[in-house]
């Protein structure tokens, strides 16, 4: 499955990275938009910001995904983070 970042309205933005190619995903949530840093199996890193242009940056939180497949089932950027990572 393709990894997607979610913005504050729940819209999904494709990252171009398949979940089987991801070793680690760090999630930063700013003003409701996810900013993903994905470390791939080949050692490269992909960063994707779901936001379309923020006026203000409010830090909402950050976490590292520990269960990628479960995390990919989330519906919003504000889903219960404790279920997905640490």
Protein Blocks (a to p, Z undefined) as FASTA:
>chain_A
ZZddddfkopacdehiafklpfbdcdddeehiacdddddfkopacdddfbfbifbdcdfb
dcddfblmlmmmpmbfkbcfklmmZZ
